[in-house]
Amino acid sequence: MQGLEWLEHAGIITLGSNSNLESLNGLQNLKSITGLSVAGTGIQDIEPLSGLEEVAAAISFSTNSSLVSLEGFRNVNPGTLNSLIISNNSSLVDLSGLDFMTASTTQASITGNTSLTSFKGLQNLETVGRLTIFGNSSLVHLDDLASLERVDGVLQITSNSELTSVSGMTALSRVNSTFNISGNSKLPTCDAIKLRDQVQSRNGIGGNTQILSNDDEATCPD
């Protein structure tokens, strides 16, 4: 990325299918971008983006096996994205750095990140379009989604093999489409039912409800 030090404002930056790309050095003077898509690289962090103040539309990180941190977004001003995709980044342990996000209008998709243990970094997220949480095999809880009030599309929490609780989603009041919590083998079914009942007692669920293949034998506190 050397030679781009002059760049302060950009549209959508796409970096893909280059496992030899190990650093974003050269982008350290960026102040604003429309979006960023990084896929199939060897980068470990995004520290060169720590001067970034505005992301207008979309962030996507997919199949970056060495990526351990998104902290480089820490100085982005609070705001709304259209889309957030964090997928198949096998070394990423949390989402710190995304604290600026208050909404993602189209989707937030967090899938296949096998080392991800929590959603730390999304604690300020209040509304989202479609929310997909799938196949994060180290994810234990969703306490960091405590501020999430509304899902405007489908809520899908599926196949997260270590997930034991969704009770931290205490503000969730509306799901406009399908409510699906299924295939989480350590999640007490009663915990999923409590979240469903919470939403139904507030502003409701606009689509079908699916609660399947969780832990039917586990108990929940009264």
Secondary structure, DSSP 8 states (H G I E B T S, - for coil): -TT-TT--EEEEEEEEEETT----TT-TT--EEEEEEEEEE-----GGGTT--EEEEEEEEES-TT----GGGTT--SEEEEEEEEE--TT----TT-TTEEEEEEEEEEE--TT----TT-TT--EEEEEEEE--TT--B-GGGTT--EESS-EEEE--TT--B-TT-TT--EESS-EEEE--TTSBHHHHHHHHHHHHHTT-BSS-EEEESSBSS-----
